[in-house]
Amino acid sequence: MKLLTKTIKKRFRKIGCQDGLPDEEVIVVAKYFHACGHWTWYATEFNAETNMFFGLVAGDFLEWGYFSLDEFEELRRKGIFIERDLYFQEATIEELKTEINESYSFGTLK
C-alpha cells in the first residue's frame, strides 16, 4: 500500500497552505496510524520538495507539527508499520474533534 498516492498529492497541492484558518475550515486530507500503537497523524498539508507533512499528531499528547513521509517509509522497511487509513474520508478538524477527543484520553481539542 502506498502511503502517498498521486491523487492525494494532487489534493494537497490544490488545498495548499491552511495556516491560520479556523478548525471548521482546516481540511484533513489523509490519516496515518501506527498499526501496533496509539499514534495517529492527521495530515492537513504536504510539501513535495521536503516530503514533509503538517497536521495534528495524536501520540502521547495532541499537538500540531511536522512529520516526514521519508521517516514513515523507513519505519515500514524496518517492520514498524505506519499505515494510511484507506477508509478515511476527508473532513475538517472541527468534524473530527469528537473522534479525536473520544479516542485520546490524554488531551482534548477545543
Secondary structure, 3 states (H helix, E strand, C coil): CCCCCHHHHHHHHHHCCCCCCCCCCCEECEEEEECCCCCEEEEEEEECCCCEEEEEEECCCEEEEEEEHHHHHHHHHCCCCEEECCCCCCEEHHHHHHHHHHHCCCCCCC
